[in-house]
Amino acid sequence: MACTSSEQPERYNFAAGPAMLPEEVLEQIREQLPNWRNTGSSVLEQPFTSTAFKQLMAETEADLRALLAIPDNYRVLFMQGGASAQFGLLPLNLLHPGQSADYLESGHWARKAITEARRHSPVNVIASGADQAFTALPPVDHWCLDPAAGYCHVTSNETGNGLQLQEFPQLSVPLVADMTSDFLTRPVPIERFGLIYASAQKNLGVAGLCVVIVREDLLQKPRSGLPAAFSYATQAEQQSRFNTPPTFALYVAGLMQRWIASHGGLFSMEAAAREKSSQLYRYLDASWLYHCPQRAQDRSSINVCFQLSDERLTEAFLNQASSNGLANLNGHAAIGGVRASLYNAMPLIGVKRLLAFMQEFERCHG
């Protein structure tokens, strides 16, 4: 592979989100979009109160419960507003007036969650990776937990910083996790959590849907002034149909879940993520041109973030990668560098293509 190519190679989308979809799922959408389930109309036109769409929602929830082995005492909510909306809705739904919440400051998105939560409640930062420029995660035995906190919030995978929690502790207060970027990429012990939330546009389809998995005992009467559509208890009571749910995103989520199940489920997704990311990390650690600053045991298997030793080459790297069919490798706007997002739909051949390009780019600039 030359440093630049005049041919039009096969394209691989490494975007952090909205992320690439499997070709099989795209084909299903193309085929089914004009006439969904022989209803004579598109899924885009389905009333969310129709029998057919209620059945779709029930199937999507059942498939999710099967994939994650969700216990019966947890409710699944299909909400709008993305994960960022949940940053503010968590304290409004889970805390009593004056009660505080614990937060792990692990990177860019954890900071976002903390900033928003502070608008509604007191926040205790139990540990922070800021002193290491968010290149490592504070170990659990360094967390300064408040036993009276309403919940403890963690970000399971820092998309922009390339960090991932490898294990989840058993706490005396409800553990809450933003799992947006590594949702359905590995099995997780649901029973250790009070609540999990995740936007769909990484591994579960398209933007517009946020899945909330909440333990039933945490559903409480919402604070005065909280709109009913944003109340976990109200949405649970109304089976996520208090208002119009994101119908198309729900439909795609159902297709994605069946695709995951047909490709071996979450253990298979986890093994594939480890294989894809380990190949990249092995090369990065042996390279003189590329540098991955994240501590090895905290590195994400989903978002591989790195820099070039000569930052002036970054723009050329990204432009030439795009010309070679390797799209959207730019790092988070607030952080810079390069980021390869390896969500479930990214095939191993896409990573091998990226590695071949990186090796040739390094050779050309050696």
N, C-alpha and C positions, 0 to 999 in steps of 0.2 A: 504494500500500500504506500503510495507516494504521500508526501506531506500535504499535497492538495490533489484533488481528483476532478477531471472533467466529466466523469461519468455520473449518473444518477443512482447512487447505491440505495439499497433498502434502508428505510428510515426507522430509527429506534428513538422513542421519546422518553428522555430521562427527567421530565418535568416533575417537580415536587407536588404538583397538583394544580388544576385537574390533571390526573395522570392518565397514562395509556390504558386502553381497554383491550382484552384479549380479542383476537380476530374472530373467534367463534361467537363471542357476545355481540360484536358489531354486526356480524352477519345475521344473527337472530333479530336484532333491532331492525335492520333493513327489511328483513322478510316480514316481520310481524307488525311493523308500524302502520301500514295502511289499513289492515284488517285484523284487529287483535282478537284472538280466540274465537274467530268466526262471528264476532258481534256485528260486523258490517261497518264498524267505525274504528278509528285509531285509538290506541291507549291514551293519546293526548286528549281525547274527547270524552273519556269515561267519567261519569259522575262518581264521586268518591263514596256516595251512599248506595250505589248499585250493588246488587248481589254479586256480580262478577268481580267488582273491585274489592269488596269486602273479603271475598275469597282469596284474592291476590294478597291482601294484607295479612290474612291469617296464614297463608302458605309461607310468606316471607318471614314472618315471626317464627313459625315452626322450624323453618330451615336454619334460622339464626340460632335458635335454642339448641338444635341438634349439633351444629358446628361447634358451639362454645360450651355445650353441656350446661346450659343455664338452669339453675335449680328453680323449682316451682314457686318459691317465695320471692322471686324477682319479677318485676314488670318490665316489658320492653316498650319504649315509647319511640314514635317516629315524629321528630320535630323539625321545625324550620329554623333558619338563622345561623346555622353552622356552629362549630365549636366555640367561636368567639362570643356568640350570644350566651352560651352556657357559662362563660366566665362571670357574668353578672347574675345569671339566674341561679347558680349554685347557692350563694349565700342567701338569696331571697327565698329559696325553697327549703333549704336544709337547716338554717340557723334560727334560733329564737332571738328576739330583740336583745341586743347587747352582747350576744354570744360571739366568741371569736373563732377563727379557723386557722389551722396550721397549713403552711405552704412550703414545699421544697423549691428553692430557686435554682433550677438546673440549667437554664438557658433562656433563649429569646422568648419562647412561647410561655414558659413558666412565668417570666417577668410580666408578660402581657396579662396573664391570668391574675397575678397578684395585684397589678395596677387596677384592674377592673373590680376585683373583689373588695379592694379598699374603699371604693366608692359607696359600698353598702354595709360593710361590717369591719370590725377590727381584725387585723391579720398578723399572725406570728410567723416569721420566716424561720423555719426550724433548722435550716442549713443552706449555704449558698456556695455555688461554684464560681462566683464572680472573682474571687482572689486568684483563681487559676485561669481566668479569661474563658471560663466555661469549656475547658478542654478535659475536664474530669468531673465525675459525679461524687458528691459527698457521701461517704459510706453511712449505712444505716445507724451504726453505733455512734455516729457524730450528730445525729438528729436530736435537737432539743425539743422534744414533744411536750405539748400541754395536755394533761389527762382530762381537762375540762373542755377542750376544743370540741366544736360541733362536728368537725371532720378534718382529715388530713389530706391535702391535695398534692398529687404528683403528676408530672408529665412523663408518660412512659417512654416516649421517643422524641428527642429534640431535633426536629426536622432541619433547622438551620445550623445547628451546632454539631450534628453528627454523633449524638450521645444517646444511649438507650439503657434503661433500667433492665438488668438481666433477671432480677428476682423481685418479688413483691412481699413485703413483711406482713406479718399478722399483728395488727395493732388493736389497742383497746378502744379506739375511736373509729368511726367509719372511714375507710380508705376510699378516696375519690381519685379517679384517674382520667386525664385527657389522653385517650389512646388513638387520636385521630390518625397518626401516620403509621402506626404498626398494628392497627386493628385487623384481626383475621389473618395475621402473618405468623401466628404461633398460638398454641394453647395457653390459656391463662386460668389460674385458680379463681373462678368467679366468686366463690364463697368468701374470699378474703376482702372483697370490696363491698362498700356500701353503694357505690354508684360508679359506672363507667360511661363515658360519652365519647363519641367519635363522629366527625364529619365523614361523608361517604366518598368524597372525590379522590381518595388515595387508593384504597383497595376494594371499595364497595360500590363503585360506579361513578356517578356524576354529581356535580355540585347541587346543593339545595336541600339535602337531607342530612339530619343529624340524629344518630341513634343514641338513645339514653337507656341504659340498663340500670334499674334502681331497685334496691331491696324494699320490700313492701312496708316494713316498719318505719322507713324514713319518709314516707308520704304523709304530709301533714297539711292542715289547713293553711293556705298561703297567707302571707302578710297582706295587710290592708294596702290597697293601691296596686298590687301586682296584677297585671292583666290576666284574665282567666286562661287565655291561649298559652301563656308562659308558665302556668302552674303544672307541676309534675302530677299532683294529685288529680287535678281536673282532667288532664290528658289521659291519665291512667283510667279514670272512671269512664271516659268517653272513648276508650280504645283508640286513642290518637286521632279521633275524628271530631273533636270539639269544633275545629275549623277545617278548611280544606287542607289536607296533607299534601306534600310534594309528590304528586301522583307519578309523574314520569320517573323521578329519581327512585321512588319505591319500586317501580317496575324493573328498572335496571339493576337495583340492588338484589332483587330476586334472581335475575339471570346470573349475576356475579356469584351469588352464594351457591347456586347449582353448579357453576363452573368450578368453583373451589372444591366442592364435594366430589365432583367427577374426576378431579385431578389429585385425589388422595387426601383431601381435608387439610386441617391445620398442621398436623405433623409433617405432611409433605411440603406445605408452604414454608414451614420453618426450616426444613432441611435445604430447600432450594435457596432461601434467603442466605443461609450460612455459606452455602457453596459459592453463590454469586459474589457476596461481599468479601469472603476470605480470599478469593482470587485477586480481587482488586487490592486488598490490604497487603497481601504478600508482595505484590509488585511495587506498591507505594513505599513500603518499608525498605526495599532494596534499591530504590531509585535515587539518583542525585538531583534530578530536576523537580520531582514532586515530593511534597512533604505533607504528612498527615499528623497534626499535632495532638489528636485526641489520645488519651490514655488507652492502651490496648484493651483492657478488660471492660471499658465503658463504651467502646465503639459501637455504633449502630450497624446492624445488619441490613438496614432499610435505606438509610441516607448516608452515603459515603462522601464525606467532605474533606477537601484537601486544597493546598495552595501550590503554586509554582515558586521555586526558589528565586527566580527572577520575575517579579510581579509584572514587569513590562511585557512579558510574553503571554499573560493571561488572556488578553483580548484576542491575540492571534490564535491561541489555542482554541478558544470558544468558536471563533469564526470558522476556522478550518475544520473543527469537529462537526459543526453544522453542515458545512459543504460536503462532508463525508457521511452524511445521513445520521449523525449523532446529535440529536436536537435537545435544546433546553438544559444544558449542563452548567449554566451559570449558578453561582452560589446565591444564598439569600441576599436581598438588596442591602440589608443592614450589616452583613458580615463579609460578603465578597467571596472571592476564590471560586472554586469549582465544586459542584455537587452532583453526584450520580445517584438518583433515586431509583431503588431497586424493588419496586412494589411487586405484588404477586404476578401481574401480567407481563413483567419484563422477563423475556426468556434468557437462558444462559448464553445463547448465541449473541444476543445484544451486548452482553458484558464482554464476551470474547472479541467482538468487533471493536468495542471501546478500548480494550487492552492493546489490540493490534495498532490502533491509531495512536495511543499514548506512547507506545514503544517507538513508532516511526517518528513521531513529533520529537521525542527525546533524542533520537539519533540525528535528526535534521538540525537540532540546536545544540549538539554536543561540541 
